[in-house]
């Protein structure tokens, strides 16, 4: 019995920490437009569109359990009020966010003016944006996940969706 105990004892090594590796397909884009609405943009074919009332839509990414919510409205001389509301909504995430980085977007040739907000930390939304022509059109968007915000866990998906948001901003055209 003593011999068995001596032979069976081995030095055990701790297992290394496992890292979750999330990979998503290379983005392929197709043009999206909704009849009667004032815009057109490129959407990732990895997502599907869930249409809502009016010209607002959700781009749903089922494998990531994430959604880019896009809200469209017409500007009726109230651009200052709209911008104030959007900025107020973005900065409500300050409580949980570690940092909010503002990145202005200006393309005068295509009449697109806006802002991209990158939200770092355990905030509910990882990024938000708006675009307007300052006269007729206004669209805002935000990324949300169907899970409790844990920045480290959702970071790969958040980066993927942020790239899609940037593509939406760059490809959007007013109609």
C-alpha positions as protocol buffer text, in pm:
chain_id: "A"
residue {
  index: 1
  type: UNK
  ca { x: 0 y: 0 z: 0 }
}
residue {
  index: 2
  type: UNK
  ca { x: 285 y: 238 z: 86 }
}
residue {
  index: 3
  type: UNK
  ca { x: 456 y: 162 z: -247 }
}
residue {
  index: 4
  type: UNK
  ca { x: 137 y: 239 z: -437 }
}
residue {
  index: 5
  type: UNK
  ca { x: 101 y: 575 z: -261 }
}
residue {
  index: 6
  type: UNK
  ca { x: 462 y: 673 z: -340 }
}
residue {
  index: 7
  type: UNK
  ca { x: 437 y: 572 z: -710 }
}
residue {
  index: 8
  type: UNK
  ca { x: 98 y: 734 z: -771 }
}
residue {
  index: 9
  type: UNK
  ca { x: 195 y: 1077 z: -637 }
}
residue {
  index: 10
  type: UNK
  ca { x: 300 y: 1313 z: -911 }
}
residue {
  index: 11
  type: UNK
  ca { x: 366 y: 1680 z: -914 }
}
residue {
  index: 12
  type: UNK
  ca { x: 51 y: 1852 z: -1034 }
}
residue {
  index: 13
  type: UNK
  ca { x: 78 y: 2161 z: -1241 }
}
residue {
  index: 14
  type: UNK
  ca { x: -190 y: 2430 z: -1236 }
}
residue {
  index: 15
  type: UNK
  ca { x: -388 y: 2469 z: -1555 }
}
residue {
  index: 16
  type: UNK
  ca { x: -327 y: 2792 z: -1742 }
}
residue {
  index: 17
  type: UNK
  ca { x: -610 y: 3042 z: -1752 }
}
residue {
  index: 18
  type: UNK
  ca { x: -834 y: 2982 z: -2050 }
}
residue {
  index: 19
  type: UNK
  ca { x: -915 y: 3273 z: -2276 }
}
residue {
  index: 20
  type: UNK
  ca { x: -1238 y: 3289 z: -2470 }
}
residue {
  index: 21
  type: UNK
  ca { x: -1174 y: 3332 z: -2839 }
}
residue {
  index: 22
  type: UNK
  ca { x: -1462 y: 3480 z: -3031 }
}
residue {
  index: 23
  type: UNK
  ca { x: -1433 y: 3508 z: -3405 }
}
residue {
  index: 24
  type: UNK
  ca { x: -1688 y: 3660 z: -3636 }
}
residue {
  index: 25
  type: UNK
  ca { x: -1712 y: 3633 z: -4013 }
}
residue {
  index: 26
  type: UNK
  ca { x: -1557 y: 3893 z: -4238 }
}
residue {
  index: 27
  type: UNK
  ca { x: -1817 y: 4160 z: -4296 }
}
residue {
  index: 28
  type: UNK
  ca { x: -1994 y: 4167 z: -4632 }
}
residue {
  index: 29
  type: UNK
  ca { x: -2217 y: 4464 z: -4695 }
}
residue {
  index: 30
  type: UNK
  ca { x: -2530 y: 4519 z: -4898 }
}
residue {
  index: 31
  type: UNK
  ca { x: -2727 y: 4836 z: -4959 }
}
residue {
  index: 32
  type: UNK
  ca { x: -3032 y: 4882 z: -4738 }
}
residue {
  index: 33
  type: UNK
  ca { x: -3316 y: 5122 z: -4799 }
}
residue {
  index: 34
  type: UNK
  ca { x: -3671 y: 5144 z: -4675 }
}
residue {
  index: 35
  type: UNK
  ca { x: -3934 y: 5275 z: -4914 }
}
residue {
  index: 36
  type: UNK
  ca { x: -4048 y: 5625 z: -4830 }
}
residue {
  index: 37
  type: UNK
  ca { x: -3759 y: 5697 z: -4594 }
}
residue {
  index: 38
  type: UNK
  ca { x: -3494 y: 5964 z: -4637 }
}
residue {
  index: 39
  type: UNK
  ca { x: -3180 y: 5752 z: -4626 }
}
residue {
  index: 40
  type: UNK
  ca { x: -2988 y: 5455 z: -4766 }
}
residue {
  index: 41
  type: UNK
  ca { x: -2681 y: 5283 z: -4616 }
}
residue {
  index: 42
  type: UNK
  ca { x: -2468 y: 4969 z: -4625 }
}
residue {
  index: 43
  type: UNK
  ca { x: -2562 y: 4698 z: -4377 }
}
residue {
  index: 44
  type: UNK
  ca { x: -2369 y: 4389 z: -4280 }
}
residue {
  index: 45
  type: UNK
  ca { x: -2530 y: 4076 z: -4422 }
}
residue {
  index: 46
  type: UNK
  ca { x: -2445 y: 3904 z: -4092 }
}
residue {
  index: 47
  type: UNK
  ca { x: -2738 y: 4098 z: -3946 }
}
residue {
  index: 48
  type: UNK
  ca { x: -3106 y: 4107 z: -4031 }
}
residue {
  index: 49
  type: UNK
  ca { x: -3336 y: 4408 z: -4032 }
}
residue {
  index: 50
  type: UNK
  ca { x: -3627 y: 4433 z: -3792 }
}
residue {
  index: 51
  type: UNK
  ca { x: -3846 y: 4715 z: -3920 }
}
residue {
  index: 52
  type: UNK
  ca { x: -4028 y: 4939 z: -3677 }
}
residue {
  index: 53
  type: UNK
  ca { x: -4285 y: 5214 z: -3715 }
}
residue {
  index: 54
  type: UNK
  ca { x: -4187 y: 5499 z: -3940 }
}
residue {
  index: 55
  type: UNK
  ca { x: -3833 y: 5496 z: -4075 }
}
residue {
  index: 56
  type: UNK
  ca { x: -3662 y: 5349 z: -3769 }
}
residue {
  index: 57
  type: UNK
  ca { x: -3505 y: 5002 z: -3789 }
}
residue {
  index: 58
  type: UNK
  ca { x: -3308 y: 4758 z: -3576 }
}
residue {
  index: 59
  type: UNK
  ca { x: -3009 y: 4570 z: -3716 }
}
residue {
  index: 60
  type: UNK
  ca { x: -3012 y: 4244 z: -3519 }
}
residue {
  index: 61
  type: UNK
  ca { x: -2701 y: 4026 z: -3483 }
}
residue {
  index: 62
  type: UNK
  ca { x: -2847 y: 3703 z: -3341 }
}
residue {
  index: 63
  type: UNK
  ca { x: -2517 y: 3517 z: -3287 }
}
residue {
  index: 64
  type: UNK
  ca { x: -2380 y: 3808 z: -3082 }
}
residue {
  index: 65
  type: UNK
  ca { x: -2709 y: 3882 z: -2908 }
}
residue {
  index: 66
  type: UNK
  ca { x: -2655 y: 4242 z: -3008 }
}
residue {
  index: 67
  type: UNK
  ca { x: -2854 y: 4507 z: -3191 }
}
residue {
  index: 68
  type: UNK
  ca { x: -2782 y: 4838 z: -3357 }
}
residue {
  index: 69
  type: UNK
  ca { x: -3090 y: 5052 z: -3301 }
}
residue {
  index: 70
  type: UNK
  ca { x: -3141 y: 5320 z: -3568 }
}
residue {
  index: 71
  type: UNK
  ca { x: -3396 y: 5596 z: -3511 }
}
residue {
  index: 72
  type: UNK
  ca { x: -3481 y: 5835 z: -3793 }
}
residue {
  index: 73
  type: UNK
  ca { x: -3673 y: 6158 z: -3773 }
}
residue {
  index: 74
  type: UNK
  ca { x: -3725 y: 6459 z: -3990 }
}
residue {
  index: 75
  type: UNK
  ca { x: -3588 y: 6794 z: -3882 }
}
residue {
  index: 76
  type: UNK
  ca { x: -3851 y: 7067 z: -3861 }
}
residue {
  index: 77
  type: UNK
  ca { x: -3643 y: 7363 z: -3750 }
}
residue {
  index: 78
  type: UNK
  ca { x: -3575 y: 7194 z: -3416 }
}
residue {
  index: 79
  type: UNK
  ca { x: -3219 y: 7068 z: -3476 }
}
residue {
  index: 80
  type: UNK
  ca { x: -3085 y: 7228 z: -3155 }
}
residue {
  index: 81
  type: UNK
  ca { x: -3343 y: 7048 z: -2942 }
}
residue {
  index: 82
  type: UNK
  ca { x: -3276 y: 6717 z: -3117 }
}
residue {
  index: 83
  type: UNK
  ca { x: -2899 y: 6749 z: -3067 }
}
residue {
  index: 84
  type: UNK
  ca { x: -2944 y: 6839 z: -2699 }
}
residue {
  index: 85
  type: UNK
  ca { x: -3168 y: 6534 z: -2645 }
}
residue {
  index: 86
  type: UNK
  ca { x: -2921 y: 6300 z: -2816 }
}
residue {
  index: 87
  type: UNK
  ca { x: -2622 y: 6431 z: -2622 }
}
residue {
  index: 88
  type: UNK
  ca { x: -2816 y: 6406 z: -2297 }
}
residue {
  index: 89
  type: UNK
  ca { x: -2905 y: 6045 z: -2378 }
}
residue {
  index: 90
  type: UNK
  ca { x: -2541 y: 5961 z: -2450 }
}
residue {
  index: 91
  type: UNK
  ca { x: -2410 y: 6116 z: -2132 }
}
residue {
  index: 92
  type: UNK
  ca { x: -2658 y: 5925 z: -1916 }
}
residue {
  index: 93
  type: UNK
  ca { x: -2406 y: 5638 z: -1953 }
}
residue {
  index: 94
  type: UNK
  ca { x: -2141 y: 5838 z: -1764 }
}
residue {
  index: 95
  type: UNK
  ca { x: -2243 y: 5667 z: -1440 }
}
residue {
  index: 96
  type: UNK
  ca { x: -2117 y: 5326 z: -1558 }
}
residue {
  index: 97
  type: UNK
  ca { x: -1876 y: 5427 z: -1834 }
}
residue {
  index: 98
  type: UNK
  ca { x: -1503 y: 5459 z: -1774 }
}
residue {
  index: 99
  type: UNK
  ca { x: -1470 y: 5702 z: -2062 }
}
residue {
  index: 100
  type: UNK
  ca { x: -1675 y: 5850 z: -2348 }
}
residue {
  index: 101
  type: UNK
  ca { x: -1473 y: 5951 z: -2652 }
}
residue {
  index: 102
  type: UNK
  ca { x: -1635 y: 6193 z: -2897 }
}
residue {
  index: 103
  type: UNK
  ca { x: -1529 y: 6163 z: -3261 }
}
residue {
  index: 104
  type: UNK
  ca { x: -1684 y: 6429 z: -3489 }
}
residue {
  index: 105
  type: UNK
  ca { x: -1789 y: 6324 z: -3839 }
}
residue {
  index: 106
  type: UNK
  ca { x: -1809 y: 6585 z: -4115 }
}
residue {
  index: 107
  type: UNK
  ca { x: -1865 y: 6523 z: -4486 }
}
residue {
  index: 108
  type: UNK
  ca { x: -1988 y: 6850 z: -4643 }
}
residue {
  index: 109
  type: UNK
  ca { x: -1997 y: 6708 z: -4998 }
}
residue {
  index: 110
  type: UNK
  ca { x: -2264 y: 6456 z: -4891 }
}
residue {
  index: 111
  type: UNK
  ca { x: -2427 y: 6690 z: -4636 }
}
residue {
  index: 112
  type: UNK
  ca { x: -2345 y: 6464 z: -4342 }
}
residue {
  index: 113
  type: UNK
  ca { x: -2256 y: 6606 z: -4003 }
}
residue {
  index: 114
  type: UNK
  ca { x: -2250 y: 6404 z: -3686 }
}
residue {
  index: 115
  type: UNK
  ca { x: -2073 y: 6251 z: -3392 }
}
residue {
  index: 116
  type: UNK
  ca { x: -1957 y: 5902 z: -3298 }
}
residue {
  index: 117
  type: UNK
  ca { x: -1944 y: 5831 z: -2925 }
}
residue {
  index: 118
  type: UNK
  ca { x: -1726 y: 5541 z: -2813 }
}
residue {
  index: 119
  type: UNK
  ca { x: -1825 y: 5432 z: -2463 }
}
residue {
  index: 120
  type: UNK
  ca { x: -1565 y: 5237 z: -2262 }
}
residue {
  index: 121
  type: UNK
  ca { x: -1656 y: 5037 z: -1954 }
}
residue {
  index: 122
  type: UNK
  ca { x: -1960 y: 4849 z: -1828 }
}
residue {
  index: 123
  type: UNK
  ca { x: -2216 y: 5089 z: -1973 }
}
residue {
  index: 124
  type: UNK
  ca { x: -2537 y: 4961 z: -2130 }
}
residue {
  index: 125
  type: UNK
  ca { x: -2443 y: 5093 z: -2476 }
}
residue {
  index: 126
  type: UNK
  ca { x: -2093 y: 5051 z: -2618 }
}
residue {
  index: 127
  type: UNK
  ca { x: -2128 y: 5322 z: -2880 }
}
residue {
  index: 128
  type: UNK
  ca { x: -2374 y: 5574 z: -3012 }
}
residue {
  index: 129
  type: UNK
  ca { x: -2382 y: 5808 z: -3308 }
}
residue {
  index: 130
  type: UNK
  ca { x: -2591 y: 6060 z: -3493 }
}
residue {
  index: 131
  type: UNK
  ca { x: -2589 y: 6204 z: -3844 }
}
residue {
  index: 132
  type: UNK
  ca { x: -2782 y: 6494 z: -3985 }
}
residue {
  index: 133
  type: UNK
  ca { x: -2790 y: 6725 z: -4283 }
}
residue {
  index: 134
  type: UNK
  ca { x: -2900 y: 6999 z: -4037 }
}
residue {
  index: 135
  type: UNK
  ca { x: -3206 y: 7082 z: -4250 }
}
residue {
  index: 136
  type: UNK
  ca { x: -3430 y: 6781 z: -4316 }
}
residue {
  index: 137
  type: UNK
  ca { x: -3285 y: 6452 z: -4189 }
}
residue {
  index: 138
  type: UNK
  ca { x: -3162 y: 6317 z: -3857 }
}
residue {
  index: 139
  type: UNK
  ca { x: -3065 y: 5960 z: -3770 }
}
residue {
  index: 140
  type: UNK
  ca { x: -2921 y: 5831 z: -3446 }
}
residue {
  index: 141
  type: UNK
  ca { x: -2800 y: 5487 z: -3356 }
}
residue {
  index: 142
  type: UNK
  ca { x: -2676 y: 5290 z: -3060 }
}
residue {
  index: 143
  type: UNK
  ca { x: -2540 y: 4945 z: -2987 }
}
residue {
  index: 144
  type: UNK
  ca { x: -2695 y: 4731 z: -2714 }
}
residue {
  index: 145
  type: UNK
  ca { x: -2641 y: 4369 z: -2614 }
}
residue {
  index: 146
  type: UNK
  ca { x: -2900 y: 4130 z: -2467 }
}
residue {
  index: 147
  type: UNK
  ca { x: -2686 y: 4066 z: -2161 }
}
residue {
  index: 148
  type: UNK
  ca { x: -2563 y: 4236 z: -1849 }
}
residue {
  index: 149
  type: UNK
  ca { x: -2288 y: 4481 z: -1944 }
}
residue {
  index: 150
  type: UNK
  ca { x: -1947 y: 4326 z: -1883 }
}
residue {
  index: 151
  type: UNK
  ca { x: -1698 y: 4513 z: -2096 }
}
residue {
  index: 152
  type: UNK
  ca { x: -1433 y: 4240 z: -2104 }
}
residue {
  index: 153
  type: UNK
  ca { x: -1678 y: 3972 z: -2215 }
}
residue {
  index: 154
  type: UNK
  ca { x: -1850 y: 4168 z: -2492 }
}
residue {
  index: 155
  type: UNK
  ca { x: -1543 y: 4353 z: -2619 }
}
residue {
  index: 156
  type: UNK
  ca { x: -1489 y: 4143 z: -2938 }
}
residue {
  index: 157
  type: UNK
  ca { x: -1854 y: 4178 z: -3036 }
}
residue {
  index: 158
  type: UNK
  ca { x: -1857 y: 4548 z: -2945 }
}
residue {
  index: 159
  type: UNK
  ca { x: -1554 y: 4614 z: -3167 }
}
residue {
  index: 160
  type: UNK
  ca { x: -1719 y: 4425 z: -3455 }
}
residue {
  index: 161
  type: UNK
  ca { x: -2041 y: 4628 z: -3421 }
}
residue {
  index: 162
  type: UNK
  ca { x: -1851 y: 4957 z: -3385 }
}
residue {
  index: 163
  type: UNK
  ca { x: -1691 y: 4885 z: -3722 }
}
residue {
  index: 164
  type: UNK
  ca { x: -2039 y: 4832 z: -3867 }
}
residue {
  index: 165
  type: UNK
  ca { x: -2158 y: 5161 z: -3717 }
}
residue {
  index: 166
  type: UNK
  ca { x: -1867 y: 5340 z: -3878 }
}
residue {
  index: 167
  type: UNK
  ca { x: -1955 y: 5176 z: -4212 }
}
residue {
  index: 168
  type: UNK
  ca { x: -2316 y: 5292 z: -4171 }
}
residue {
  index: 169
  type: UNK
  ca { x: -2198 y: 5648 z: -4104 }
}
residue {
  index: 170
  type: UNK
  ca { x: -1963 y: 5651 z: -4403 }
}
residue {
  index: 171
  type: UNK
  ca { x: -2205 y: 5492 z: -4650 }
}
residue {
  index: 172
  type: UNK
  ca { x: -2526 y: 5669 z: -4546 }
}
residue {
  index: 173
  type: UNK
  ca { x: -2677 y: 5893 z: -4812 }
}
residue {
  index: 174
  type: UNK
  ca { x: -2980 y: 6117 z: -4781 }
}
residue {
  index: 175
  type: UNK
  ca { x: -3269 y: 6065 z: -5023 }
}
